[in-house]
Amino acid sequence: MDFSYPAEVEQFRVELRDWLSANLTDELVAARRPSGRDDASFELLRAWSATMSDAGWAAVSWPREYGGRGATVLEQLVYTEETTRARAPMPLNVIGMNNIAPAIMQYGTEEQKKTLLPRMMRADDIWCQGMSEPEAGSDLASLRTRAVRDGDAFVVNGQKIWTSLGHRAHWCQLYVRTDPDAPKHQGISCLIVDMKLPGIEVRPLVTLNGDTDFAEVFFHDVRVPAEALLGPLDGGWQVATTTLSHERAGAARLYAEMQVRLVELVDDIAAHSDALDDPVTLRRLGEIAVRIKYLEVLCQRSISATLHGGSEMTAFGSASLAKTVWGEIGQDMAALAFDVLGTRGDNAGWANYRLTSRSLTIAGGTTQINKNITAQRVLGLPRK
């Protein structure tokens, strides 16, 4: 792995650091993990997305014609490390910008690109993604929400669940079954749905820690204009697997985030207990620190494959393995924090993390699915 930074990339780093120093406030850092219960924090983070966008820092990897900087892989790596270590909030539309925007860039009309992408970047519009269903979580191809063509519209019926920010969203990238007789990967289509359409019912879901960041969404004879089809009819699987080809260094956030959390944990343990004198606690901290370093090497290996002409399969397989390792480290760190600090006073944040950490091995690809990817695409093992 070779991550020597040329002068222009170091200048990019300096420019970003200076901007963050001038614009990132303690209030924003404190609010960087939005809660579905806290409208004030949500609106603060929405304003931050607009500030980032107006300054050209919201989506550096996007092409310039869509408001990005067309950043190189090394610039993306620097951006991810610096924003994470500065504890800058993630964009409210992070799913939209990383997953939905690429599909709009590739398959959308010029009007869709011109009107939807800038508002997404600024968080003027909040986006959600309608994938998971009660019987189709990690297995998208098993979805059953139906869309039937009726004149100039698709009539949609069905249910989605665990929809991030679904109760706040203005738009939904919705995956539906349009051909029930086709093989399950081939009969899916993608629609861009206005969440104000009649027949859409949204119910917030309360998670273990009391937040309502997720929702279940019901569609009752919802008439979606036919021009809302994104990509080819029955080609939704192809749309769903579209990746942001210019977003190549996002894996860096996995290890950078864990490095920041570990520093915060050690500081809090030192401030609120004498556990740093306990050899068992020190051993657990040391093991986590080593595993984070391993995670850093694993992520950088994936990025290096991109930099030096490695195959997309190698990079994707390494990233899938890194996500699994990241989730397990997060859960073990949360358990250690809870064991040492409990739920008292200033340590309530760690108790909250203990609850939310259960989702780390589920959201964004379950550990079981990622292990299958690692087995097949990294180790070359047969499917059966």
Phi, psi and chi 1 to 4 in degrees:
 res  aa     phi    psi   chi1   chi2   chi3   chi4
   1 MET       -  132.3  -65.1  179.9  -65.0      -
   2 ASP  -129.4  109.7  179.3   13.4      -      -
   3 PHE  -120.4   52.5  -70.1  109.7      -      -
   4 SER   -80.9  132.0   55.5      -      -      -
   5 TYR   -99.5  120.9  -62.7  103.7      -      -
   6 PRO   -67.7  166.4   20.3  -28.4      -      -
   7 ALA   -57.5  -38.5      -      -      -      -
   8 GLU   -68.8  -30.4   60.7  -89.9   20.7      -
   9 VAL   -73.4  -39.3  175.3      -      -      -
  10 GLU   -64.4  -34.6  -70.2  -63.2  -13.3      -
  11 GLN   -66.3  -37.9  179.2   56.3   41.0      -
  12 PHE   -59.3  -43.2  178.9   91.0      -      -
  13 ARG   -62.3  -45.7 -175.6 -166.7  -59.0  -85.0
  14 VAL   -62.5  -44.4  170.1      -      -      -
  15 GLU   -60.5  -43.4 -176.9 -178.0   -7.6      -
  16 LEU   -66.5  -45.5  175.6   57.1      -      -
  17 ARG   -58.7  -43.9  -81.4 -175.9  177.6  175.7
  18 ASP   -63.5  -41.5  -71.3  -13.7      -      -
  19 TRP   -66.6  -44.1 -170.9   86.4      -      -
  20 LEU   -62.4  -40.7  -71.4  170.3      -      -
  21 SER   -61.5  -34.8  177.4      -      -      -
  22 ALA   -83.8  -20.6      -      -      -      -
  23 ASN  -121.1  -22.4  -68.8  -85.0      -      -
  24 LEU   -85.9  116.6 -175.3   60.9      -      -
  25 THR  -100.1  163.5   65.2      -      -      -
  26 ASP   -60.6  -34.8  -68.5  -18.2      -      -
  27 GLU   -63.5  -40.2 -175.2 -177.4   18.7      -
  28 LEU   -68.2  -40.9  -76.7  163.5      -      -
  29 VAL   -60.9  -42.9  170.4      -      -      -
  30 ALA   -65.6  -29.7      -      -      -      -
  31 ALA   -97.4   12.0      -      -      -      -
  32 ARG   -68.8  -15.1   70.1 -175.0 -173.2  -85.2
  33 ARG  -109.6   94.2  -57.3 -173.9 -171.0  -77.9
  34 PRO   -64.0  140.4   25.2  -33.9      -      -
  35 SER  -110.0  137.5  164.7      -      -      -
  36 GLY   -63.3  -16.0      -      -      -      -
  37 ARG   -86.4  -19.9  -62.7  172.9  -63.2  169.9
  38 ASP  -107.4   94.8 -171.9  -16.8      -      -
  39 ASP   -64.9  -36.9  -69.4  -18.2      -      -
  40 ALA   -64.4  -44.9      -      -      -      -
  41 SER   -64.7  -38.7  -66.6      -      -      -
  42 PHE   -61.0  -45.2 -170.2   88.7      -      -
  43 GLU   -69.5  -32.2  -68.2  -54.7  -39.5      -
  44 LEU   -62.5  -44.1  179.1   66.7      -      -
  45 LEU   -70.4  -30.1  -65.9  175.6      -      -
  46 ARG   -65.7  -41.1 -164.6  176.7 -157.4  170.9
  47 ALA   -66.0  -36.3      -      -      -      -
  48 TRP   -63.6  -39.6  171.6 -112.1      -      -
  49 SER   -59.9  -41.2  -69.5      -      -      -
  50 ALA   -66.1  -40.4      -      -      -      -
  51 THR   -62.3  -46.2  -61.0      -      -      -
  52 MET   -60.0  -44.1  -69.5  -83.0  -76.1      -
  53 SER   -63.6  -46.6  177.2      -      -      -
  54 ASP   -63.2  -27.5  -66.7  -16.0      -      -
  55 ALA   -91.4   -2.1      -      -      -      -
  56 GLY    83.0   17.8      -      -      -      -
  57 TRP  -111.3    6.2  -69.5  114.2      -      -
  58 ALA   -78.6  -35.9      -      -      -      -
  59 ALA  -146.6   72.3      -      -      -      -
  60 VAL   -63.6  -27.1  -63.0      -      -      -
  61 SER   -80.5  -16.8   64.5      -      -      -
  62 TRP   -64.7  150.1  -76.8   17.6      -      -
  63 PRO   -60.2  151.6  -22.7   33.9      -      -
  64 ARG   -60.1  -32.6  -67.6 -175.4 -179.1  -84.7
  65 GLU   -67.3  -15.2   60.8  -96.8   35.0      -
  66 TYR  -108.2   12.4  -58.2  127.5      -      -
  67 GLY    99.4    3.7      -      -      -      -
  68 GLY   -92.0 -166.3      -      -      -      -
  69 ARG  -113.5   -2.7  -71.1 -178.4  176.3 -121.5
  70 GLY    58.6   39.9      -      -      -      -
  71 ALA   -64.0  145.0      -      -      -      -
  72 THR   -72.3  171.2   65.7      -      -      -
  73 VAL   -59.7  -44.0  174.2      -      -      -
  74 LEU   -66.9  -36.3  -74.8  178.1      -      -
  75 GLU   -66.4  -38.4  -72.4  171.5  -22.3      -
  76 GLN   -63.9  -39.3  -67.8  173.1   42.2      -
  77 LEU   -62.1  -46.7  176.8   58.8      -      -
  78 VAL   -61.3  -44.0  164.5      -      -      -
  79 TYR   -59.5  -46.7  176.5   85.7      -      -
  80 THR   -64.4  -46.3  -59.8      -      -      -
  81 GLU   -62.8  -45.5  -69.7 -175.8  -20.9      -
  82 GLU   -69.6  -43.3  -66.4  -63.5  -31.8      -
  83 THR   -68.3  -35.1   53.0      -      -      -
  84 THR   -69.3  -46.6  -57.0      -      -      -
  85 ARG   -69.8  -25.1  -71.3  168.3 -177.7  165.9
  86 ALA   -80.3   -6.6      -      -      -      -
  87 ARG    64.6   34.9  -61.4  167.5  173.2   78.7
  88 ALA   -71.8  142.3      -      -      -      -
  89 PRO   -63.3  145.7  -19.5   31.7      -      -
  90 MET   -71.2  153.2  -66.2  -80.5  -74.5      -
  91 PRO   -59.8  142.0  -19.3   30.3      -      -
  92 LEU   -59.0  -36.0  -80.1  177.9      -      -
  93 ASN   -94.8   38.9  -85.7  -35.5      -      -
  94 VAL   -61.0  -38.5   63.4      -      -      -
  95 ILE   -65.2  -42.1  -67.4  176.6      -      -
  96 GLY   -62.5  -44.7      -      -      -      -
  97 MET   -73.0  -31.9  -66.8  168.6   67.6      -
  98 ASN   -91.4  -26.5  -71.5  -10.7      -      -
  99 ASN  -118.9  -40.4  -60.9   91.5      -      -
 100 ILE   -86.2  -43.8  -58.8  172.9      -      -
 101 ALA   -55.5  -42.9      -      -      -      -
 102 PRO   -57.5  -38.0  -22.2   31.4      -      -
 103 ALA   -68.2  -39.3      -      -      -      -
 104 ILE   -65.0  -41.4  -65.5  175.0      -      -
 105 MET   -60.4  -38.1  -69.1  177.8 -166.7      -
 106 GLN   -85.5  -38.2 -178.7  164.6  -19.6      -
 107 TYR  -114.6  -15.1  -63.0  105.7      -      -
 108 GLY   -73.5  160.8      -      -      -      -
 109 THR   -74.5  164.7   65.4      -      -      -
 110 GLU   -61.2  -36.0  -72.0  -54.7  -48.7      -
 111 GLU   -65.8  -42.2  179.2   64.8   19.2      -
 112 GLN   -62.4  -44.0  -71.8  170.6  -27.4      -
 113 LYS   -62.5  -43.1  -63.7  173.5 -173.1  177.3
 114 LYS   -69.8  -36.0 -176.7  174.5   66.6  174.7
 115 THR   -94.4  -37.1   58.7      -      -      -
 116 LEU   -84.5  -41.4  -62.6  176.3      -      -
 117 LEU   -66.2  -45.7  -67.4  175.9      -      -
 118 PRO   -63.2  -38.5  -22.5   34.1      -      -
 119 ARG   -70.9  -32.2  -66.5 -176.7   59.9   82.3
 120 MET   -64.8  -45.6  176.9 -168.9  -66.0      -
 121 MET   -62.5  -38.9 -172.4 -173.4  -62.2      -
 122 ARG   -82.8   -6.8  -74.3  177.0   46.6   87.2
 123 ALA    63.9   23.2      -      -      -      -
 124 ASP   -62.9  -38.0  -68.0  -25.0      -      -
 125 ASP  -113.6  136.9  -67.5  -25.4      -      -
 126 ILE   -97.1  137.5  -58.0  -60.1      -      -
 127 TRP  -114.8  148.8  -77.8   74.0      -      -
 128 CYS  -131.0  168.8   66.3      -      -      -
 129 GLN  -125.8  119.0 -168.0  170.4   44.4      -
 130 GLY   -92.7   87.4      -      -      -      -
 131 MET  -115.9  -67.0  -79.1 -171.3  167.2      -
 132 SER   -63.2  142.3  -65.0      -      -      -
 133 GLU  -130.5  166.3  -62.1 -176.5    5.0      -
 134 PRO   -54.5  -33.3  -29.4   36.0      -      -
 135 GLU  -111.9   13.5  -58.4  -61.1  -33.6      -
 136 ALA  -147.9   78.5      -      -      -      -
 137 GLY   -89.1  -86.9      -      -      -      -
 138 SER   -70.6  -20.3  -63.5      -      -      -
 139 ASP  -100.8   83.7 -175.5    9.4      -      -
 140 LEU   -57.5  -36.0  173.1   65.2      -      -
 141 ALA   -64.5  -12.2      -      -      -      -
 142 SER   -92.2    8.3  -64.5      -      -      -
 143 LEU   -62.2  151.4   68.5   83.4      -      -
 144 ARG  -125.5   -4.1  -65.4 -173.4  -66.3 -173.1
 145 THR   -60.2  127.0  -64.7      -      -      -
 146 ARG  -103.8  147.7  -74.2  -69.1  -47.5  -83.0
 147 ALA  -133.1  121.1      -      -      -      -
 148 VAL  -115.1  128.4  178.2      -      -      -
 149 ARG   -70.1  129.5 -175.1   65.9 -176.3  -98.4
 150 ASP  -138.8   94.4 -179.6   26.7      -      -
 151 GLY    65.9 -120.4      -      -      -      -
 152 ASP   -96.3   21.2   59.8   -4.8      -      -
 153 ALA  -145.6  161.0      -      -      -      -
 154 PHE  -102.3  132.6  -71.1   96.7      -      -
 155 VAL   -98.1  118.6  179.9      -      -      -
 156 VAL  -108.6  133.4  178.0      -      -      -
 157 ASN  -138.1  135.4  -75.7  -80.5      -      -
 158 GLY   152.5 -166.9      -      -      -      -
 159 GLN  -142.7  140.6  176.7 -171.9   -2.1      -
 160 LYS  -119.8  154.3  -61.0  -66.3  178.9  177.3
 161 ILE  -141.7  160.4 -161.0  166.7      -      -
 162 TRP    55.0   41.5  -57.7  117.6      -      -
 163 THR   -86.5  110.0  -55.3      -      -      -
 164 SER   -61.6  127.6  -61.3      -      -      -
 165 LEU    57.3   25.1  -61.1 -178.2      -      -
 166 GLY   -60.2  -33.8      -      -      -      -
 167 HIS   -78.5  -10.1   60.2  -59.3      -      -
 168 ARG  -108.6   -7.9  -64.8 -173.7 -177.4  -88.8
 169 ALA   -75.5  144.6      -      -      -      -
 170 HIS   -94.0  -28.9  -58.2   90.6      -      -
 171 TRP  -134.5  152.4  -66.8   94.3      -      -
 172 CYS  -134.1  130.7  177.6      -      -      -
 173 GLN   -86.5  104.9 -176.4 -164.3   36.2      -
 174 LEU  -108.3  129.6 -178.4   66.7      -      -
 175 TYR  -102.1  128.0  -70.9   90.5      -      -
 176 VAL  -135.1  158.3  -66.5      -      -      -
 177 ARG   -93.6  119.8 -172.9  159.1  -60.5  -75.5
 178 THR  -108.1  -14.9   43.6      -      -      -
 179 ASP  -135.6   95.5 -174.1   -9.1      -      -
 180 PRO   -69.9  -14.5   24.9  -33.9      -      -
 181 ASP   -93.3  -11.3  -61.0  -39.3      -      -
 182 ALA   -80.7  157.7      -      -      -      -
 183 PRO   -50.7  144.7  -26.9   35.2      -      -
 184 LYS   -60.1  -25.3   65.6  179.1 -173.4  177.2
 185 HIS   -79.4  -16.3  -72.0   81.8      -      -
 186 GLN  -104.2  -10.3  -61.5  175.9   19.8      -
 187 GLY  -103.8   25.5      -      -      -      -
 188 ILE  -108.4  141.6  -63.0  170.3      -      -
 189 SER  -127.9  162.3  -62.7      -      -      -
 190 CYS  -117.0  132.0  178.8      -      -      -
 191 LEU  -122.6  145.2  -58.3  172.9      -      -
 192 ILE   -98.0  112.5  -63.9  178.0      -      -
 193 VAL  -113.1  128.7  177.2      -      -      -
 194 ASP   -74.4  119.0 -176.2  -16.9      -      -
 195 MET   -70.9   -3.6  -66.8  -67.9  -76.0      -
 196 LYS   -90.0   -2.1  -63.3 -170.3  -58.7  -65.5
 197 LEU   -63.0  143.6  -70.7  175.2      -      -
 198 PRO   -60.5  142.4  -21.5   32.0      -      -
 199 GLY    97.8   -3.1      -      -      -      -
 200 ILE   -95.9  125.1  -62.2  177.8      -      -
 201 GLU  -119.4  128.5  178.6 -174.0    0.2      -
 202 VAL  -120.0  129.1 -176.8      -      -      -
 203 ARG  -122.8  115.2  -58.5  176.0 -171.9  170.6
 204 PRO   -61.0  145.5  -20.4   31.9      -      -
 205 LEU  -107.1  132.1  -66.4  169.4      -      -
 206 VAL   -92.6  122.5 -179.2      -      -      -
 207 THR   -91.0 -179.9   52.8      -      -      -
 208 LEU   -53.2  -37.9  -84.7  174.7      -      -
 209 ASN   -89.7    7.2   65.4  -24.4      -      -
 210 GLY    90.6   -1.7      -      -      -      -
 211 ASP   -78.5  162.1  -77.7   -9.2      -      -
 212 THR  -127.8   58.8   51.5      -      -      -
 213 ASP   -83.8  -13.4  -65.9  -30.5      -      -
 214 PHE  -116.9  164.5  -58.9   96.5      -      -
 215 ALA  -150.1  160.9      -      -      -      -
 216 GLU  -107.7  141.3   53.1 -176.6  -17.3      -
 217 VAL  -124.7  129.2 -174.6      -      -      -
 218 PHE  -112.4  139.7  -61.1   86.1      -      -
 219 PHE  -119.6  117.2  -60.7   86.9      -      -
 220 HIS  -118.0   98.5  -53.9  -76.8      -      -
 221 ASP    50.2   47.0  -68.2  -31.7      -      -
 222 VAL   -80.5  124.0  179.5      -      -      -
 223 ARG   -92.9  109.0  -64.7 -172.4   64.5   85.3
 224 VAL  -103.6  124.5  179.3      -      -      -
 225 PRO   -53.1  140.4  -24.7   33.6      -      -
 226 ALA   -60.0  -30.3      -      -      -      -
 227 GLU   -71.8   -5.1   59.9  -95.0   26.1      -
 228 ALA   -79.6   -3.3      -      -      -      -
 229 LEU   -63.5  129.0 -180.0   69.5      -      -
 230 LEU  -110.4  116.1 -174.7   64.9      -      -
 231 GLY    83.9 -175.5      -      -      -      -
 232 PRO   -73.7  151.9   24.5  -32.6      -      -
 233 LEU   -59.6  133.6 -177.2   66.9      -      -
 234 ASP    65.6   14.7  -59.1  -34.5      -      -
 235 GLY  -110.4   26.4      -      -      -      -
 236 GLY   -66.2  -31.0      -      -      -      -
 237 TRP   -61.8  -39.9 -174.1  -98.2      -      -
 238 GLN   -64.0  -40.2  177.3 -177.1  -10.7      -
 239 VAL   -65.3  -42.5  176.5      -      -      -
 240 ALA   -64.3  -31.5      -      -      -      -
 241 THR   -92.7    5.5   55.4      -      -      -
 242 THR   -65.8  125.9  -62.1      -      -      -
 243 THR  -108.7  157.3   58.8      -      -      -
 244 LEU   -78.0   92.8 -169.7   50.9      -      -
 245 SER   -60.7  -21.8   58.9      -      -      -
 246 HIS   -95.4    4.6   38.1  -89.4      -      -
 247 GLU  -104.6   90.9  175.3   67.9   59.7      -
 248 ARG  -112.8   -7.2  -60.3  -61.1 -176.1   90.5
 249 ALA  -120.7   18.0      -      -      -      -
 250 GLY   -63.6  -23.8      -      -      -      -
 251 ALA   -61.2  -23.5      -      -      -      -
 252 ALA   -60.8  -27.3      -      -      -      -
 253 ARG   -65.2  -26.7 -169.3  171.4  -60.6  -80.8
 254 LEU   -63.2  -51.3  -61.4  179.2      -      -
 255 TYR   -78.2  -34.3   67.1   80.8      -      -
 256 ALA   -63.5  -40.0      -      -      -      -
 257 GLU   -63.5  -43.9  176.6 -169.1  -14.3      -
 258 MET   -67.8  -34.1  -72.4  -58.2  161.5      -
 259 GLN   -62.5  -43.4  -71.6  168.4  -14.7      -
 260 VAL   -64.2  -45.2  168.5      -      -      -
 261 ARG   -62.2  -39.6  -77.9 -167.3 -178.2  -84.3
 262 LEU   -65.6  -42.1 -177.5   59.3      -      -
 263 VAL   -60.1  -45.0  169.8      -      -      -
 264 GLU   -62.0  -39.8  -67.8  176.0  -20.9      -
 265 LEU   -65.4  -45.8  176.6   56.8      -      -
 266 VAL   -61.1  -42.2  171.0      -      -      -
 267 ASP   -61.5  -43.2  -71.8  -15.4      -      -
 268 ASP   -69.8  -36.8  -74.6  -15.4      -      -
 269 ILE   -64.2  -42.8  -69.9  175.4      -      -
 270 ALA   -63.8  -34.7      -      -      -      -
 271 ALA   -81.4  -25.4      -      -      -      -
 272 HIS  -122.3    2.4  -61.9   99.1      -      -
 273 SER  -159.2  174.7   77.7      -      -      -
 274 ASP  -107.8   23.8   57.2    1.1      -      -
 275 ALA   -68.2  -17.8      -      -      -      -
 276 LEU   -69.8  -10.1  -67.2 -177.2      -      -
 277 ASP   -89.3   -4.6  -64.4  -33.2      -      -
 278 ASP   -91.1  119.6  173.7   24.7      -      -
 279 PRO   -61.5  -30.8   18.7  -30.5      -      -
 280 VAL   -66.8  -44.5  174.5      -      -      -
 281 THR   -63.0  -43.2  -60.3      -      -      -
 282 LEU   -61.9  -39.8  -70.8  176.2      -      -
 283 ARG   -63.9  -44.0  175.9  180.0   58.3   78.8
 284 ARG   -64.1  -40.9  -68.0  174.0   70.4 -177.5
 285 LEU   -62.7  -42.7  -73.4  168.7      -      -
 286 GLY   -63.8  -41.1      -      -      -      -
 287 GLU   -62.5  -41.5  -71.3  173.9  -11.3      -
 288 ILE   -65.1  -41.6  -70.9  173.2      -      -
 289 ALA   -60.0  -42.7      -      -      -      -
 290 VAL   -64.6  -41.8  170.4      -      -      -
 291 ARG   -66.4  -34.9  -69.7  165.1   65.5 -166.9
 292 ILE   -65.8  -39.2  -68.3  173.4      -      -
 293 LYS   -64.1  -40.2 -171.5   62.1 -178.7  178.0
 294 TYR   -61.2  -42.0  164.3   67.2      -      -
 295 LEU   -61.1  -40.7  176.3   61.5      -      -
 296 GLU   -60.0  -46.5  179.1  179.1   -2.0      -
 297 VAL   -62.0  -41.1  172.0      -      -      -
 298 LEU   -63.5  -45.1 -171.1   59.3      -      -
 299 CYS   -64.9  -43.2  -69.7      -      -      -
 300 GLN   -67.8  -28.4  -70.3 -175.5  -10.7      -
 301 ARG   -63.5  -41.7 -178.8 -175.7  179.4 -169.0
 302 SER   -63.6  -43.6  174.6      -      -      -
 303 ILE   -66.5  -39.3  -62.6  166.8      -      -
 304 SER   -62.6  -37.2 -178.4      -      -      -
 305 ALA   -59.3  -36.7      -      -      -      -
 306 THR   -70.0  -43.6  -61.0      -      -      -
 307 LEU   -63.3  -36.6  -82.3  170.2      -      -
 308 HIS  -110.7   25.4  -60.0  -66.8      -      -
 309 GLY    81.0   18.3      -      -      -      -
 310 GLY   -68.8  166.6      -      -      -      -
 311 SER   -73.4  151.1   69.8      -      -      -
 312 GLU   -60.4  -33.7  -70.1  -71.5  -24.8      -
 313 MET   -63.7  -41.8 -164.8   70.0   70.4      -
 314 THR   -63.8  -46.5  -61.3      -      -      -
 315 ALA   -62.8  -42.5      -      -      -      -
 316 PHE   -67.6  -41.5  179.1   62.7      -      -
 317 GLY   -63.7  -41.8      -      -      -      -
 318 SER   -65.5  -39.7  -65.0      -      -      -
 319 ALA   -65.3  -38.1      -      -      -      -
 320 SER   -64.6  -42.1  -65.7      -      -      -
 321 LEU   -64.8  -40.4  178.9   56.1      -      -
 322 ALA   -61.6  -38.9      -      -      -      -
 323 LYS   -63.6  -39.4 -165.4  -85.5  173.5 -177.5
 324 THR   -63.1  -47.0  -63.4      -      -      -
 325 VAL   -62.3  -42.2  173.2      -      -      -
 326 TRP   -58.4  -46.4  167.9   81.3      -      -
 327 GLY   -62.9  -41.1      -      -      -      -
 328 GLU   -69.7  -38.7  -67.3  171.9  -11.4      -
 329 ILE   -62.5  -44.3  -69.5  173.7      -      -
 330 GLY   -60.0  -42.4      -      -      -      -
 331 GLN   -66.6  -39.6  -71.3  178.9   -9.7      -
 332 ASP   -70.0  -35.9  -70.9  -13.9      -      -
 333 MET   -67.1  -40.0 -167.7 -173.5  -53.2      -
 334 ALA   -63.9  -39.9      -      -      -      -
 335 ALA   -64.4  -41.5      -      -      -      -
 336 LEU   -63.4  -44.9  171.4   57.0      -      -
 337 ALA   -60.7  -42.7      -      -      -      -
 338 PHE   -66.9  -40.7 -174.6   77.6      -      -
 339 ASP   -62.3  -38.6  -71.1  -12.7      -      -
 340 VAL   -88.3  -40.9  174.8      -      -      -
 341 LEU  -103.7  -22.4  -63.1  172.7      -      -
 342 GLY    67.7 -144.6      -      -      -      -
 343 THR  -120.9   13.7   61.4      -      -      -
 344 ARG   -83.1  141.5  -61.6  176.6  -60.0  -82.7
 345 GLY    45.9 -121.4      -      -      -      -
 346 ASP   -64.4  -13.4  -66.0  -21.2      -      -
 347 ASN   -90.6    4.6  -55.7  -41.2      -      -
 348 ALA   -60.0  -30.2      -      -      -      -
 349 GLY   -61.7  -35.9      -      -      -      -
 350 TRP   -72.1  -34.2  -72.2  108.7      -      -
 351 ALA   -63.9  -39.3      -      -      -      -
 352 ASN   -63.7  -42.3 -177.6   73.2      -      -
 353 TYR   -64.9  -34.6 -175.4   49.6      -      -
 354 ARG   -58.3  -40.0  172.1   65.0  163.8  151.5
 355 LEU   -73.2  -48.6  -65.3  173.7      -      -
 356 THR   -70.2  -22.7   59.7      -      -      -
 357 SER   -64.2  -19.2   69.6      -      -      -
 358 ARG   -62.5  -22.7  -56.0  -43.9  -54.8  162.1
 359 SER   -84.8   -9.2   69.2      -      -      -
 360 LEU   -64.7  -28.6  -61.9 -177.9      -      -
 361 THR   -94.7    9.6   51.2      -      -      -
 362 ILE  -117.6  -56.1  -59.4  172.6      -      -
 363 ALA   -64.0  143.0      -      -      -      -
 364 GLY    72.5   18.1      -      -      -      -
 365 GLY   116.2  111.8      -      -      -      -
 366 THR   -67.2  154.8   65.5      -      -      -
 367 THR   -56.8  -40.2  -69.2      -      -      -
 368 GLN   -62.8  -43.7  -68.7   78.9    6.2      -
 369 ILE   -65.5  -43.3  -65.2  -63.5      -      -
 370 ASN   -65.3  -34.2  -79.2  -38.7      -      -
 371 LYS   -67.1  -35.3  -76.0 -177.1  175.6  179.0
 372 ASN   -62.6  -43.0  -76.9  -19.8      -      -
 373 ILE   -61.5  -44.7  -67.2  171.3      -      -
 374 THR   -61.0  -44.7  -60.5      -      -      -
 375 ALA   -61.8  -42.8      -      -      -      -
 376 GLN   -82.7  -41.6  -64.6  167.1   23.1      -
 377 ARG   -98.8  -19.9  -58.0 -170.2 -178.3 -173.5
 378 VAL  -101.8  -48.2  178.6      -      -      -
 379 LEU   -90.0  -14.0  -59.3  178.1      -      -
 380 GLY    73.3   24.4      -      -      -      -
 381 LEU   -77.7  152.2  -61.4  177.5      -      -
 382 PRO   -70.8  158.9   26.1  -34.7      -      -
 383 ARG   -65.2  -29.8  -67.8 -178.3   63.1   89.7
 384 LYS  -129.3      -  -66.7 -175.4  178.7  178.9
